[in-house]
Amino acid sequence: MRIALVLGLAVTVVRPSAPVTGAAVRHGLDDRGMAGRRIYLPRLDRAFVSPGAETFVDVPCDTAGDACLPLGWRVRCGGMGRVRDLVVVRSDEGTDGSGAPTFAAVLAVGDGAALGVPSGDGIDWRVATGVDLGGLYHATVGNDLGGWAVGDGARIARLGDVRGACWSIAASGWVTATLRSIELKPGGVPPIGDPWPKDIGGWAVGGTLDVTDGVTRTGTMIAQLDVGTDPPLWRHLTEDTAGRLALPPLFDVQSVPTGSGGQELWAIGQDGASGVLARMEEIDRQWTWRRDANFVLDGHPNELALQSETQGWAFGRSTADRPTAAVWRFEGGQWRSRPQLLHPGQSLLDAYSLDLSTVAYGLTPALDDTGTSRDVIRRTDGDREWATVARWPAGAPVPSDGGHHSLAPLGAERYLYALGDGLWLVDAGGGTAAEGAAWTRLWQRHDVHDFAGAADHGWALADVAAPDGPHLIEVDRAGMHRWRPDRPLPRLRALAHGGTTYWAVGDGGATWWMPAGATTWRPAPADGTTGGHLLAVAATPGGAVWAAGMDPSGGGRVWRMIEGRWHVIEAPASRIPLTAIAATDSGSAWAGGGGTSPTGAMLFIRPAPAGEGPCPSANPLDDPWQRAGDVCFATKPSRVAGIAALGDDVLWLARERDIVRTGGGSVRVHDDLGVRGPDGDCPTTPASAPCKLRYECRLTAISAATASAVWTAVRCTSPHDDPGRGATRIVRWDGTAWQQGPVVNTRIRRLVAGADGTGMPWVLAVGDWTTVLQFPTR
């Protein structure tokens, strides 16, 4: 990986799977982006704190605005998902024994992008938001071209365009293609034998996947950067004078130095159970790619670490059933087709060339925690045997292999190790052997599921399925602080704030509260009395509290709290759990669920007329009211992602891909939530036609402050088979039209809106990877 930025320093870019560049590099990131204009990722739980040592643990997040966000928005915390590639910008300072950091910056890309700069003993991370950067795999920089990253959907993202330090999308739209690696033309005077044509500035490689009539076909995807245009243009190369390129999917591309001082371009790919090599060649006066007939490796190589045209390594995995990382040696111009198997049960994390003689790779720790299974960072210098640099700390839980997945050097003895939900700084100089390496956790994922409160103070519910119980995090103007209870909390699912009281509910009817004047949460008398699971809760300023969820059989139910006890609303239960609810002080409530189910349900409740009088005929969606005791109810089948209420008859119901608004005896369906533009939902429809969401987009939340301040979250997933990828954008109804808000590369789970004392609307958006966004800025 590589990054571009102006620091006033001579820097060297260190990247995985390629030698280091020899000259100082001029970078394309405007230095105005360095002065606190981006948001910091949290530096969470920097050390393992003993349970009970503190009542609160800081979740430090910088509150500076992000220059790339739409006006009025800021990121309080987070904003980036998984890390799949790290590139380090090395500094010449610090190499003279001065004690200065030996690196100037780090770029992380994956589901988003973040820039990290040294800060004391740690790193301050500034997240890029405002553009969909989901599903990125690899990044690079080069001279005046700025930075580039590639990923799903043939997406190519550019850093350092006309907006300075912001990212933009340079190419996308090939939904069945994935670009895995990118290489830019080296800077300086072209060497003798330089294979690069004058107007080609780089290459990106990957693969395509096509399923037709039940038959799966794979192929190569190659894009070349045309620097003869302004701005530079990416062109897909699918064929040449011999027809379509006869290459399988490619995983890594590298510029390889030759003995004569020139450069060659090699790419590694996968054809069935064999690894293949492709080279860029000039055929019939056209630069193209051909397979090397003499190169066949047994297994699945996907990383190149070549030091020259005759020396280097390839890394990947073997054909074994269980995860087994493997390395293939390239020596004297000959490849050893059979790999050296590394530790069984461990996957390859990353591999790179630190310089022309040093190569390192990272592994995931094995689950058995015995023998060499904790060796996670290894390196070799020259022709020496592989030596272990660092071992996973003894007794520490092995992180999931499904999140972060990258490794990068910060210097001779320091590494960034990203795996699962956390990012660690590893100092191999902390001891006399690998066992003594010092591990410091720089950030840890906290998935935020709900928020309750106001713009300047409230509580967030995070990590509902954590082994140590869910986490309650206080959010105020000073920052974020995680409450540490004396014992693990039950599995809580939702929060609400009414008047001066906070409520938290969850499985088994668990009910916790924080009354006015209290400094800590406590179980409520209603705890465990529902005979079901509470999945959503609503509290009104007047003190009414309602809950929605499911009964022991899995059907949907609604409860209301009367004199400190939960009471079931005796209305027909839905067949599916109810996951959203809104309520008013007049005694009305609306609940719904089934946002991802084949069928859904909406339930409308209002006080019944006094005595035995019939329920009125008017209702929100033209379905008849029925009476059950002291309430009237109406039901309607419809999948509901979220509900917001402005009074007794003004409802905003977020369904799968549209929004139903009721009020004043009328109903309106809002299906014009799409985005126009090169990367929008409907780039080809006429301007007069509604711009509807594309198929892979779904609504996830909605909240309303006033009639002209309604926000909804739209989640657009990747066309690939990973449901965790994709970006969320926030859209606002201003009373007449939908306005596009920020794009964040994590899942937004909850929106909470309101108005301050002057009538100024605000909204907080919370979600995965400790993401908290706020509007407005004051």
N, C-alpha and C positions, 0 to 999 in steps of 0.2 A: 504494500500500500504506500501511497505517497500523498503529500499535501503541499499546497502552495500558500505562502504568506510572506509579507514583508515585515521583517523584524529588525532590520539594521544589523544583521549578523551574517557572517559567512556560514552557510549551512550545507549539510550533506543529507540527502534523502536516503533513508534505509527502507527497503521494501522486501516483502517476502518473495522468495523464489527468484531472486535476481541479484547480480553484483551491485555494490554501491557505486554511484557516479563519482567520478574523480574530481570534478570541478565544482566551485561554488555555484549555486543555482539561484537565479533571480525568479521570484515568485510573483503570482498574479493576484493575491488577495490584498485588497485595500487595507492599509494599516489603521484606518479609522475604525475597523471592526474590532480592534484590540481594546478599545477604551470602554469596557463594560457595556457594550451595545448588544451583547448576546446573553442568553440565560445559562445558568450553571446547572449541570446535573447534580443530584444530591451526593454528598459524600457521607454515606450512611454507616453507622456502627463501625467506626474506624478500627475498633478493637473488640475482642470478645469480652463483653461486660458481664460480670457475675450477676446472676438473677437476684433481684432485690436490692442491688447496690444503689439504684437511683429510682425515684418515682417517675421521672421523665427522661427520655433519651432524645437528644436533639436530632432532627432530620434537617441539616443545614442546606438551604437552597437560596441562591442569590435571587434577589427580587428585581434586578435590572430588566428593562424592556428589551425586546428582540427587534432589531432594526428591520427585519424582514417580515414581521407580523403586520397584518392590516392595522390601520390607525385605531387606537383605543384599546387594543388587546395587549396583554402581557402574559408571560409564562411564569407562574410562581415556582414551578418545580417540574423536572422531568421533561418529557416531550420526545424521547427517543426509545425505541424498542431494542431488539437484539443487535449485537455487534458481530459482524462476520468478517471484518477486515480492519486492521490497524496499520497505519503508516506513521513512522517517526521522522521528524525533521531534527537532525542532529546539529548541535551548535559547536563551533570551534572554541567558544568560551567554555571553561570548565575542564579542558583537557590539559591545562598547565598547573594543576594542583591548587587552583584558586578556591575550589569548593563550589563554584557556580554549577548549575545543572548542565549535564552533558547533552541535554536535548532541549530544543527550542519549542517544540509543539508536537502534538499527536492528533491525527485525524482518525476518527472512528466512523465507519459506515456499516449499514446493515438495514434495519428498519428505521431509517433516518440517518442523520449525520451529526457529529459533535466534534468540536475543536477543543483540545485540552492544552493548557499552558501551565508551566511549573508554578507552584505556589507553596513556599515553605517546603515541608516534607511530602507534600501531595501534589495533586493536579486539579486545577479548576476547569470544569467541563462546560462549554457553552454550546447549547443545542441549536441547530438550524431548524426553524419551523417556517410554515407558510407555503410549502410545496410538497407534493407527494414524493417521498424518497423511500418508499417501502420496497423490500425485496432486492436490495443492493448486495453485491458479492465482492466487489473489488474496486479499488480506487487508485489513482495515479495523478501526477502533476508533471508539467514540463515547460520550462522557460516561460514565455509570455502567453501560453495557452491557458493558464490557470489550472484548475483541478477538474478531474473527470471521475465519474463512477458509473459502473454498469450493473445491470441486474435483470429481473424478471420483465417479461413483455418487451424484450429488446430495448429496454429503457437505458438511455444514456443521459446522466445528469451532469451539469456543468457548474463549477464553482468559480466565481470571479467574472461574471458577465457584466452587462452594463449597470447592474445594480450594486456593483462593488463586491461586498463579501457575501452576497446571497447566492443561493442555488437556483438554477432554472433547469427545465427539461429540454434537452437538445434533440432527442429522438425517442420515439416509443410507438406503440400501437401494434406490434407484431405479437399478439397475445400468446401464441404457441411457442415463442422463442425465449430463450434465456441466455443472456450474455454473462460469462463467468470470469473473464479476465481482460485486461486492457494494457496496452503498451504504447507509450508515446515516443516519438523520435527524439534521440538524445540531442542535447544542445551543443553549442560550440561549432567549430569548423568541421565539416563532414570529413571523416577519415577516408583514406584510400580504400576502395572496395565497398564504400557505403552502399547498401542495397536500397536505400530509400529514394524513390522518385521525388523530384523537387516539390511537388504539390501534395504529397501524402505526409501527414503529420502523425499518424498513429493507426493502430489496429485494435479491434475488439473481437473476441472469439467466444463462441458458445455453441448452442445446439437448438434444434427444433424438434417438436413432438407433434405428430399428426395421427389421429385415429379416424380411419375411414372404413365403414362396413365391418367394424370390429377388429380391424387389422391396425396394429401400431407400427408406425414408421418414424424413424429418427434420421436426422441429418445435421449437417454443419450449419452454423450461422457465423458469418464473418462480415464485419463492418470496417470500412476504412475512412479515415478522417481527411477530408479535402481542405487543406489550409489555403488553397488558392482563392477561396471565397471569403467574404466578410458578411456575417460571421462564419466561422468554419462550419462545414457541412459534413454530416456522416452519411455515407452511401453503403447500402447493403450489396455485398459481392456474393452472388449465388452461382455465377457461371463465368466461363471465359471462352476462348476460341474452340476449346475441346468439348463444350457443353457444360452441363451442371457439374459443380465440384463434387467429386467422388470421395467425400470425407465424412467420417462419423462426427458426433458431437465432440467439441474441443473444450478443455477445462482450464488451460493455462498457456499464456503466450509470453515469450521472453526474448529480449535482444541479447545475442550471444557474441562476446568478443572473439575475434579470430587472431591467430598468430601473426598475421600481417598488419594488424592494427585496424582491421575493418570490423564490420558487424554482420551477423546473420540473424534471421528471425525464425524461431522454432516455436511450435505449439504442440502440446501433448493432448491426446484424446483417448476415447474408449470405443472399441469395436467388439461388442460381445464380451467375452472374458479376457480380451487381450488389449494391452495398451499400444497405441500407435503414435507416430511422430509425423508432423507436417512441417514443411519448410516453405518459406516464401521464395519463389523463383521467377525469373524473367523468361516468358515463353511467348514467342511471336511478338516481341516488343511490348508485351503486356505483363505487368506484375501480378502474379497469382499464387496459389498454394497447391502443393502436391504432397502426397504421402511418401515417406521414406520407406522404400521396399525392404531395407535391411534392418528395420527397427520393429521388433515385436517383443513386448514384455508380458509375462504371465501375471495376471492379476488386474488391479484397478488403480493405476497411477493417476494422480490428478494435480500434482505440484511438481514444477521444475525448479531445481536449484543448480544451475549450470555456471561453472566458473570460466569455461572456455569451450571452444569447439571440440575439445578432446577430454575434458574433465568435468565431473559434476555428479549429481544425484537426481533421482526422481522419488517422490514420496506418494503414498496412498494407502490402500488396504489390500489384503490378500483375498483369495476366494474362499477363505474359511467361513464356516457358518456363524461363528461368534466374531465380534469385532476384533480385528487384529491388524494393527498398523504395520506397514511394510516399507522398505527402502530398497531401491535399485541403484547399483553403482555404475557409473559411466567413467571409464578409465582407459587412457591411450586410444581414444576414439572408438572403443568397443563397449557395448552395453552387456551387462550380465542379465540374461532374460529372466532368471529365477531370482525372486527377491529375498532379502534377508528379513525374516519375520521379527518384529519387535515383540513387545510383551502381549501375550494373548489376553483378550478381554479389555484391551485399551484401544481407543480410536485415535487417529491422527487429529491433532488440533490445528497445527499450522507448521510451515517450514519456510525458511528463508536463508539467503546468503548474507552474512554480516559484512564480509569483505571478500577479497579474492582468494582467501585461504580458510575462512571460518564459515561453517554452516551449522545451523541449529534447528531443532524441531521440538514441537510440543505435543504431549499426549494427554488424554483424559485419564484420571486415576481409575483403577479397577475397583469393583465393589468389594473384593475380598480383603483388601487392605493388608496383604502379606507380601513378604519378599520384595521383589523389585516392582510390584504392581503400583507402588506410589511414586515411581520415577516419572516425572511429568515434563521436565525440561532437560534436553540433552544437546551436546554440541561436540564438534570435532574441529581441530585446527590442523590444516594440511592433511597429511596422511595418517594422523594419529587415530587411535580407536575412539569410538564414541564414549564420552564421559558424561556422567549425570551431574547436572548443574543444580537442580532443586527437586525435592520430593514433596508430595502433598503432605501437609501437617498431620502427624499421627493423631488419630482420634477425631479429626474434623470430619463432618458429614461430607460425603461425596456429592457434588452438585449434579443437577440434572444435565443431560447431554443435549437438551432440546432448546437451549436459549443462546447465550453468547457462545462464540466459537472462534477464538483468535488468539494469537500470541505475537508479541513484538518486543524488540530490545530497546531499552532506554540508554544503555551504555554497556560497558564491558561486563558488569556484574548485576545489572538491574533489568527486569523484564516486566512487561504487562501481560497478565494471564487472564483471559476472559473466557469463562465457561459457565453455562447454566444461567443463574440469576445474578451472578456477581462478577465484578472486575477486581483483580488483586494486583498490587505492586509487590513484586518478588525481588528481594535484595539477596543475591547469592553471596555477597561479601559479609553477610551477617554472622557467619560461622566459619569454621575451618573445613567443613565438608558440606555436601548437599543437604544432609539432615539438619544443618544449622541455618539454612536459608530463612530469612525473615519474611513473613507473609502479612501484608496489610490490606484489608479490604477497602477499596476506594469507593465503590458504590454497590448497592444491593437493590434488587427489584422489590418494590412494594406495589402490588396491584390494588388500586383504590376502587372500591365497589360503590361507595355512596358518600354523600356529604350532606350535612344539615347545619344551618346557621345563616349568617349574614356575610356580606362582602368582607368585613374587617375581622370577623371572628366566627369560628365554627369548629365542627368535628368531622373527621373523615374516618370511614371504616375501610380497612385494608386487610388483604391476605386472609380471607374468610376461611380458607382450608389449611392454614399454617399448622405445623405440628404442635407449636406452642400456643395455639389458639389464635383467634383473629386479633388484629391490632387496631386500637383507637388512637388517632393522631389529631392533636389540637392544631388548628391552623389559625394564625392571627397575623397582625402586621409585623410582628417580630420574627416570624418564621414558622417552623413546623416542629412539633414535639410529640413523640410517641409515648403514650401512657403505659407504664409497666405495672399491671395489677399484681397482687400477692399470689394469685393462682390463675391458671389459664382460663380464659373466658369460654363460655359455650360457643357453638358455631352461630354467630350473629350474621344476619343477612341484609339489614336495612336500618337507616337512621331517619329521624324526623325531629323537627324543632317547632315547638308551639309556644308562643309567649316567651317565658323565661326558662322553659323546661326542655331538655333533650331526651329522646327516647331511642333505644336500640332493641331490635327484636330479631328472633332467629328460630332455630330448630327446636322442636319439642315445646314450643310456646315460650322459649326463653325471652324475658323482658327485663331490660336494664334501663335505668334512668339517671339523669343528673338534674335534680330540682334546683330552683333558684337559690343562689348563695353557696351551693356545694362546690367543692374543689375536686371531687373524684366521682366516678361512676359507682352505682350500687344496684343490686338486684331489686326489682320492683315486686310488690306483693302479688302481682299477676303472673309472675314467672312460672311457666310450666302448666298453666291451667287451661290451655286451649284444646288439648287433644289433637294437635296438628302442628304443622310448621308454618311460621310467619315469615313470608318472603318480601313483604312490602309494608310500610307503615306511613300514616299521614297524621299530622297534628295541626290543629287550627289555633290561631291566636287566642280564641276564647277558651281553650283547654280541651276541646274534643279530640279524642284519639281513636283512629280506625286502623285496622290491619287487614291484609289480604294474604292468601297463601293456599295451603292445601290441607285437607283432612287426612287421617291415617290411611285411607284407601287411595290417595293420590288425586282426588277431585278437588276442584277449587272451592274456597270458602272465604267469607268476609266476616270479620269480628269488629265489635266496637267495645270500648272500655267504659264500664258503668260502675262507679264507686270503687275503682281500683281493681276490678275483675274483668276479664275478657268474656264477652257473651257472643255466641254465634248468631248471625242474622239468619233467621229461619226462612230462607228463600231457596229456590232450586239451585243446587250447586252445579257448577260447570264440570265438564268431564276432564278438564285440564287445570293445572295449577294457575292461580292468578298472581301475577308478578308485578303489577303496578296498581296504585290507588291514589286518588285525590279526594279531598273533603273540604267542606265549608262549615262555618259556625251555625248555619241554619239547619244543619242535620242532614245535608245531602252528601252522597259519596258516589264515586265512580271507580270501578275496578276493571282490570282486563289482563289478558295474558295470551300466550301462544304465539309470541313473535317469531319463533322458529319452528313451530309445530305445523302439521298439515291442516289442522283446524285451530281456531282460537275462540275466545269468548270475551264479551263485554257485559258488565253488569251495572245497571243504574239504580241507585237507591235514593229515596227522598222521604221525608216524614209523611205519614198518612193523615188524611183529614180526621178531625176529632170524631169520636163515636165510631159508628159502623159505616160511615159514608164511603162511597166508592172512590177509587183513585181517579184522578183526572185523565182525560183522553189524550191530552198533549204530552209529548215526550221527546227526548232528544233525537231519536232516529226512527220515528214513526212505528214503533212497536208498542203493543198495548201494555199498559201498566197492570200489575197484579198486586194484591194486598197480602202481606204476611205480618200479622200482629200490628205494630204501630208504624210500619214502614210500607211504602209502595216500591215495587221493583219492576224493572224491565230488562230483558236479556236479548242479546243479538250475537250470532256467530260472526266473529271477525278477529283476525290476528292483530294483537295490540302490542306495540313495543314500549309505549309510554303514554301517560295521560297528564294534562295540565288543565287547571280550572281557573277561570276568572269570574267568580260569582256563581249563582245557582244554575244558570242556563247557558253560559259561555264555556264550551269545552274545546280543547285541542287534543285530538286523538291521533297519535302517530302510529300508523299501521306499517306494513312492510315497506312500501315504496311511495306512499302518499300520506296526506294528513287530512283528517276530517275536522272541520270547524263548525260548531253548532252555536246558535244564539239568535235571539229575536225571532224565533219561529222559522228560521231558515237553516239550511245545511249547505256548506261549500266543501268541495273536495279539492285540495291543493296537490296537484301532481306535477307542478312546474318547478321542481327542485333541482333540475340539472344545471350543468355548467357549460357555457359556450366557450369555445377556444380550441387551440391545437390539441390540448390534452383533456378536453372536456367530455361530458356525457353525450352531447349531441352536436358535434362540430359541423355536420352537414345539413341540419334542418334549417328551414327558413327562419328568419328573425321573428316573424309573426307567429310561429308555431310554438306551443309549450315545449320547454326543454326538460324532458323527463329523465329520470335516473336510468342509468344503464343497468343491465340485468344483475350484475354482481354487486350492486349497491343495495344496502338496507338501512332503514332508520333504526337507531338504537336508543334514543332518548329525546325528550322534549320538556321544555319548561317555559312558563310565561310570567313576565313581570307586569306588563300593561298590554292594552290592546294593540299597541304599536311596538312592542318589544317581546317577541316570542322567538325562542331559539330551538333549533333541533340539530341533532348530530347524525351525520350520514356516514356509514362505514362501507367502504368499497374494498372488497377482498381481492387477493391475487387470483389470476386465472389458474394458478397451479394448485397443488393438492395440500397446501399448508394453510390451515384456517387462521393461524396466528399472524399472517402477513396482511398488509394492506394499510391504508391510511384512513383517518377520520377527518372530515371537514365539518365545520360548524356554520350553519346558515341561519340568518335572522330575518324575520318578518317585520317590516317597518311600518305596517299599516296599509301599504299599497302594493309592495313587491318584496320578493326574497332577495336579500343581500348576502354575498359570499363573505364568510369570515375566515378564520385561520384554518390551515391544514396542519394536522399533527400526526406523526407516524406511530401512534399507539391507538389502542381501543379506548374511546370515550364511553364510559358506562353510565354516567349520571350528569345531568344538568340541573342546577338549582338557581332560580332567578328571583329577583325581588326589586324593590325600589327603595332608595334612601329617603331621608326626611325631606329632601327638596324635590322628590319625584324622579330623580335620576335613576334609570334602570341599571341593574348590574346582573351578571350571571357568572357562576363558577362552573367549570367543566372539569371533571375528574375521571381518571381511568388508569389503565395499566402502566407499569413502569414508573410509578409515583408521579404521574402527570397531573398537574393542577394548572389550569388556565383561568384568567380573570378578565372580565370586561365590566366597567371601564377602568382606566388606569388609576383614578382617584379613589 
